[in-house]
Every structure is written in C-alpha cells, then in structure tokens.
C-alpha cells in the first residue's frame, strides 16, 4: 500500500506558508493605493504634485481644511447628509421588500423559482445608461429632479434584485421545522419573519445590507444627472474638485478619504457578519 502523505508534513506546511504569503502580498497590493491616498492627503498641493513623489515632505491638514470649506469653498455636509439618507433609507427599503420575497422563494418556493431568480438577476445586466434618459424625462415631468427621494426610489429598485438573490440562499438555510413550530403556536407571517427567520438569517441580512449600502453610497451616474444643488450626493460633490483650473491632488485625496470612511467603517463593523453571511451554504 502507498503511504498517505501526512497533513502536517513539510510539504503541507510549505504549501500553507506559501498561500499565506500570497494572501499577505495580495492584501498589501490592494492596501497600497489607499495608504498612498491617505499620505498624499496630508501633503501640500506643491508636494503632492511632485514627480517622483516625496516621502519626506512635511505634513499638513490644509487639504482637509479646504475640503470642509475653511477656505471659503462649499461645505460638504449637505452632500454627505444626502448620501447618508439615500443609502440608509434605500437599504432599509430593500431589506423590507427582499425578506418576504426571499422567504417565498426559499421557504415556500413558487413554481419555477429558479426562473424568477434569473429574471431578478437579468435586470442587473441592463446597462445603467440605457435607462438614464427615460428616468430623466420621468423625473422632469413629475417635478422630482434634484430630489433626494427620487434617488431613494432608484437605489431601492436597483439593489432589490441582488438582495433577493442573496437572501434567498441565506433563508434556504433556515430549518423548516422551526418555522412550522412557530406556525403551530399561532404565529402569523409577519411575526415569523421578524422573530424567527430574521434572527437566524441575521448574518446573511447583514451582508446583504452592507453590499446594498456600498452600492448606494458609491453610485454616481444617476446622482450626477438627476441632482443639482439640493440633492447633491458625496460622489457628485467629489467630482467638483476636478476643474478647468487643474486637479488639486491633496484636496481630492482628502475628500476621497473622508467620503470613503463611512463605507470602511460599515465594513469594519460588520466584517464578522459579512464573512459569516457570505459563507452560508458553502459547506454542507
């Protein structure tokens, strides 16, 4: 009989160490642009524009001061508030709509439910720009241009298909016996969803919410075309730093870092739920 290689042998250890090294290198490669952006944001405009860049340049907070309007520029707070409202409210609406839809497709599946899921995903294959003109005309005729609630409706409809698709796989892991027991005790569907299904599928719901929040926060095309001054979002505000006078690199890096902080903070706070949710159903 041939000897079976030991799992903790030298070759296995070297393989694990090699994979770990590759993972660390990949992490460093992805982190370097963010670190470079953060360092540049603390430089003056003259030092930020040098080529090759100077690592020993003096640090300053002028980029952040100018971003927050200390130099007489526009304040970023209305744009940040608009992005927060649009992202948070649309994410909550998506969860409220996606949870019962995913329940119907997983716990009590309809006929040809795979076709239904494929239809949901097919809506994401449509180029976003192809729907820009009709949505713009609709917003113009209904007086909803430069209205934050129009973005809430758009972000909800854009993120709902991917949310239903994700949550269907998460809710499929909920034991049917628990739901049947709650139904025997007289619980109605809203109670079952809120007190039985939601707590069990909480990691998956958190992962879905985080992804929808990120998609909404980063959306630029519709926000750029459909908003003006009142409903301007943070990504649109960021594009205002690229002017005909040139690119103010330090201020752009400072603005990019500040606007990225909510997404980074949300991802860091929900990282355990995200990993747990995305791995549901991966191991049987």
C-alpha positions as CSV (number, residue, x, y, z in Angstrom):
1,X,0.0,0.0,0.0
2,X,1.2,3.5,-0.8
3,X,1.8,5.7,2.2
4,X,-0.6,8.6,2.6
5,X,1.1,12.0,3.0
6,X,0.8,13.4,6.4
7,X,-1.3,16.6,6.5
8,X,1.2,18.3,8.8
9,X,4.3,17.2,6.8
10,X,6.9,19.5,5.5
11,X,5.3,19.9,2.1
12,X,1.9,20.7,3.6
13,X,3.5,23.3,5.9
14,X,5.3,24.9,3.0
15,X,2.2,25.0,0.9
16,X,0.2,26.7,3.7
17,X,3.0,29.2,4.3
18,X,3.2,29.9,0.6
19,X,-0.5,30.5,0.4
20,X,-0.3,32.7,3.4
21,X,2.5,34.7,1.9
22,X,0.5,35.2,-1.4
23,X,-2.5,36.3,0.6
24,X,-0.4,38.9,2.5
25,X,1.1,40.1,-0.7
26,X,-2.3,40.5,-2.3
27,X,-3.5,42.4,0.8
28,X,-0.5,44.8,0.6
29,X,-1.1,45.4,-3.1
30,X,-4.7,46.3,-2.5
31,X,-3.9,48.4,0.5
32,X,-1.1,50.4,-1.1
33,X,-3.3,52.8,-3.1
34,X,-5.4,53.6,0.0
35,X,-2.2,54.2,2.0
36,X,-0.8,56.4,-0.8
37,X,-4.1,58.4,-1.0
38,X,-4.0,58.9,2.8
39,X,-0.4,60.1,2.8
40,X,-1.0,62.4,-0.1
41,X,-4.0,64.0,1.6
42,X,-1.6,65.2,4.4
43,X,0.7,66.9,1.9
44,X,0.6,70.4,0.5
45,X,-0.5,70.8,-3.1
46,X,3.1,71.6,-4.2
47,X,4.4,68.5,-2.5
48,X,1.6,66.3,-3.8
49,X,2.2,67.3,-7.4
50,X,6.0,66.5,-7.3
51,X,7.2,63.7,-9.6
52,X,8.7,61.4,-8.4
53,X,6.7,61.8,-5.1
54,X,8.4,62.9,-2.0
55,X,8.0,60.6,1.0
56,X,9.7,63.1,3.4
57,X,7.6,66.1,2.6
58,X,6.1,68.0,5.6
59,X,2.6,67.0,6.6
60,X,-0.3,69.5,6.8
61,X,-4.1,69.5,7.3
62,X,-4.7,72.1,4.6
63,X,-6.4,69.6,2.3
64,X,-8.9,68.7,5.0
65,X,-9.5,72.3,5.9
66,X,-10.2,73.2,2.3
67,X,-12.5,70.2,1.9
68,X,-14.6,71.2,4.9
69,X,-14.9,74.8,3.5
70,X,-12.5,76.7,5.7
71,X,-11.1,78.5,2.5
72,X,-14.5,79.8,1.5
73,X,-15.5,76.8,-0.6
74,X,-18.7,74.9,-0.5
75,X,-19.5,72.9,2.6
76,X,-19.5,69.1,2.1
77,X,-22.0,68.4,4.9
78,X,-25.2,68.7,2.8
79,X,-23.8,66.2,0.3
80,X,-22.7,63.8,3.0
81,X,-26.1,64.0,4.6
82,X,-27.8,63.4,1.3
83,X,-25.7,60.3,0.7
84,X,-26.4,59.0,4.2
85,X,-30.2,59.5,3.8
86,X,-30.3,57.9,0.3
87,X,-28.1,55.0,1.3
88,X,-29.6,54.2,4.6
89,X,-33.3,54.6,3.7
90,X,-32.9,52.7,0.4
91,X,-31.1,49.9,2.2
92,X,-33.9,49.6,4.8
93,X,-36.5,49.6,2.0
94,X,-34.6,46.9,0.2
95,X,-34.5,44.7,3.3
96,X,-38.2,45.2,4.0
97,X,-39.0,44.1,0.4
98,X,-36.4,41.5,-0.1
99,X,-37.0,39.5,3.1
100,X,-40.6,38.4,2.2
101,X,-39.7,37.8,-1.4
102,X,-36.7,35.7,-0.5
103,X,-38.9,33.8,2.0
104,X,-41.4,33.0,-0.7
105,X,-38.6,31.7,-3.0
106,X,-36.8,29.6,-0.3
107,X,-39.1,28.5,2.5
108,X,-42.2,28.3,0.4
109,X,-40.9,28.2,-3.2
110,X,-43.2,29.1,-6.1
111,X,-43.2,27.2,-9.3
112,X,-40.1,27.7,-11.4
113,X,-38.5,29.7,-8.7
114,X,-35.1,29.5,-10.5
115,X,-36.6,31.3,-13.5
116,X,-37.8,34.0,-11.1
117,X,-34.3,34.4,-9.7
118,X,-32.8,34.6,-13.1
119,X,-35.3,37.3,-14.1
120,X,-34.3,39.3,-11.0
121,X,-30.6,39.0,-12.0
122,X,-31.3,39.8,-15.6
123,X,-32.4,43.3,-14.6
124,X,-28.8,43.9,-13.4
125,X,-27.4,43.0,-16.8
126,X,-29.1,46.0,-18.4
127,X,-26.6,48.9,-18.9
128,X,-27.5,51.6,-16.5
129,X,-27.0,54.3,-19.1
130,X,-29.8,52.8,-21.3
131,X,-32.4,53.7,-18.6
132,X,-31.0,57.2,-17.9
133,X,-33.0,59.2,-20.5
134,X,-36.5,57.7,-19.7
135,X,-35.8,58.1,-15.9
136,X,-34.6,61.7,-16.5
137,X,-37.8,62.5,-18.6
138,X,-40.0,61.0,-15.9
139,X,-38.3,62.9,-13.1
140,X,-38.5,66.2,-15.2
141,X,-42.2,65.7,-15.9
142,X,-43.1,64.8,-12.3
143,X,-41.0,67.6,-10.8
144,X,-38.7,65.2,-9.0
145,X,-35.4,66.5,-10.4
146,X,-32.9,67.4,-7.6
147,X,-35.0,65.4,-5.1
148,X,-33.3,63.0,-2.7
149,X,-36.3,60.8,-2.5
150,X,-36.0,60.0,-6.2
151,X,-32.6,58.6,-5.5
152,X,-34.0,56.6,-2.7
153,X,-36.6,55.0,-5.1
154,X,-33.9,54.4,-7.7
155,X,-31.4,52.8,-5.3
156,X,-34.1,50.6,-3.9
157,X,-35.1,49.3,-7.3
158,X,-31.5,48.9,-8.4
159,X,-30.4,46.9,-5.3
160,X,-33.6,44.9,-4.8
161,X,-32.8,42.1,-7.4
162,X,-29.3,41.4,-6.0
163,X,-30.7,41.5,-2.4
164,X,-33.5,39.0,-3.2
165,X,-30.9,36.7,-4.9
166,X,-28.5,36.8,-2.0
167,X,-31.1,36.5,0.8
168,X,-32.8,33.5,-1.0
169,X,-29.6,31.5,-0.5
170,X,-29.4,32.6,3.1
171,X,-33.0,31.9,4.0
172,X,-32.7,28.4,2.4
173,X,-30.5,27.5,5.4
174,X,-33.3,28.3,7.9
175,X,-34.7,25.0,9.4
176,X,-38.2,24.5,8.2
177,X,-39.1,22.7,11.5
178,X,-38.6,26.0,13.4
179,X,-41.0,27.8,11.1
180,X,-43.5,25.0,11.3
181,X,-43.3,25.1,15.1
182,X,-43.9,28.9,15.1
183,X,-46.9,28.4,12.8
184,X,-48.4,25.7,15.1
185,X,-48.1,28.2,18.0
186,X,-50.3,30.6,16.1
187,X,-47.6,33.0,14.7
188,X,-48.5,34.9,11.6
189,X,-46.2,35.5,8.7
190,X,-45.0,39.0,9.9
191,X,-44.2,37.5,13.3
192,X,-42.4,34.6,11.7
193,X,-40.3,36.8,9.5
194,X,-39.4,39.2,12.3
195,X,-38.9,36.9,15.3
196,X,-37.9,33.5,13.7
197,X,-36.4,34.0,10.2
198,X,-34.6,37.3,10.7
199,X,-32.6,36.3,13.8
200,X,-31.5,33.0,12.3
201,X,-30.5,34.6,9.0
202,X,-29.1,37.8,10.6
203,X,-25.5,37.3,9.2
204,X,-26.9,37.0,5.7
205,X,-29.2,40.0,6.2
206,X,-26.2,42.0,7.5
207,X,-24.1,41.0,4.4
208,X,-26.9,42.0,2.1
209,X,-27.4,45.3,3.9
210,X,-23.7,46.2,3.7
211,X,-23.5,45.4,0.0
212,X,-26.6,47.5,-0.8
213,X,-25.3,50.3,1.3
214,X,-22.0,50.3,-0.5
215,X,-23.7,50.2,-3.9
216,X,-25.9,53.1,-3.0
217,X,-23.2,55.2,-1.4
218,X,-20.9,54.8,-4.4
219,X,-23.5,55.4,-7.2
220,X,-22.5,58.4,-9.3
221,X,-24.2,58.3,-12.7
222,X,-27.9,58.8,-11.7
223,X,-26.9,61.2,-8.9
224,X,-24.8,63.3,-11.3
225,X,-27.6,63.6,-13.9
226,X,-30.7,63.8,-11.7
227,X,-29.5,66.1,-8.9
228,X,-28.2,69.6,-8.7
229,X,-27.7,71.6,-5.5
230,X,-30.4,70.4,-3.1
231,X,-29.9,66.6,-3.5
232,X,-26.2,66.5,-4.4
233,X,-24.5,63.4,-3.0
234,X,-21.0,62.9,-1.8
235,X,-19.6,61.3,-5.1
236,X,-21.1,64.2,-7.1
237,X,-19.5,66.7,-4.7
238,X,-16.2,65.0,-5.1
239,X,-16.2,65.5,-8.9
240,X,-16.5,69.2,-8.3
241,X,-12.8,69.3,-7.3
242,X,-11.8,68.5,-10.9
243,X,-12.0,71.8,-12.5
244,X,-10.6,73.6,-15.6
245,X,-8.0,75.2,-13.4
246,X,-6.4,71.8,-12.7
247,X,-6.5,68.9,-10.4
248,X,-5.9,69.7,-6.7
249,X,-4.4,66.4,-5.8
250,X,-4.1,66.9,-2.0
251,X,-7.6,68.2,-1.6
252,X,-9.0,65.4,-3.8
253,X,-7.2,62.8,-1.8
254,X,-8.5,64.3,1.5
255,X,-12.1,64.4,0.1
256,X,-11.8,60.8,-1.2
257,X,-10.6,59.6,2.2
258,X,-13.4,61.3,4.1
259,X,-16.1,60.1,1.7
260,X,-14.7,56.6,1.9
261,X,-14.7,56.5,5.7
262,X,-18.5,55.6,6.1
263,X,-18.1,52.6,3.8
264,X,-14.9,51.5,5.5
265,X,-16.4,51.9,9.0
266,X,-19.5,49.9,8.0
267,X,-17.4,47.2,6.5
268,X,-15.2,47.0,9.6
269,X,-18.1,47.0,12.0
270,X,-19.9,44.2,10.1
271,X,-16.9,42.2,8.9
272,X,-17.7,39.1,11.0
273,X,-21.3,39.1,9.9
274,X,-20.2,39.7,6.3
275,X,-17.9,36.7,6.3
276,X,-20.4,34.5,8.1
277,X,-23.2,35.6,5.8
278,X,-21.3,35.1,2.5
279,X,-20.1,31.7,3.6
280,X,-23.7,30.4,4.4
281,X,-24.4,27.4,2.3
282,X,-20.8,27.0,1.2
283,X,-20.3,23.9,3.4
284,X,-22.9,21.2,3.6
